[in-house]
Amino acid sequence: MPLSNTEFAAILNDPSKRIEGDIVWQENEDHSPCVEFRADVRSEAGWPLLRWDSYNPPSRLCPLY
């Protein structure tokens, strides 16, 4: 089910969003030089959010998938 513009704006503007615990960088599953992390994002509103990011130390870039 797609989000409405109002719901999307509410998520972006929600100051209670947070990642609980430590972020742990791990080797990329495809064995590239990138490292990545995944973390659940919590909020008082209870949105089911996930933060995923990657970093390529040799080039300081990593493509977003």
N, C-alpha and C positions, 0 to 999 in steps of 0.2 A: 504494500500500500504506500503510495507516494506521500511525502510530506507537503503540507500547504506552506505557502510563504510565511504565514503567521507562526506555524510550528517551527519552521527552520529558523526564523528570527529569534524565537524564544530560546532555542537551543544555543545559538550563537551568543545571546545576551545573558545567559544563565551564569551568574558569578559563582555558583556553588559547584561547578564542574571541577573535578580533581582526579588525580591518579593516586591511589592509595598504595603505599609500599614503594619499594625500590624499582627503578627501571634497570633491567638486565639485558645488556647487549649480547647477542648470540650470533654464531656463524650463520650465514645465509644458507638455506636448504639447497640451493642450486650450486653451491661451492664457488660462487663468485667471491671476489675480495670484500664484498660488502658485509657489514654486520647489521643486524636489525633487532628491533624490539617490538613487542605487542603488549598492550596494557589496557585493561578495562578502565573506562572513564565513569566515575560515579557522579551523581548529582542528586540534589534534593527532589527534583522532578522525576527521577527514575528513568531517564532516557537510556535505552540500550546502546551505549556508544563504545567504540573500540578505537584506540590510537595505535597506529602502526607506522613505523618510520625506519629508514635505513640510512647508512652512511658508508661511503667508500673511502677509507683512509688514504690509499695511494693517490687518488685523484681529487679527493674532497668533494666528490659528487657521487650520486647514485641515482639511477633512473627510478622514477615513481612508476609503480605498476598499476 
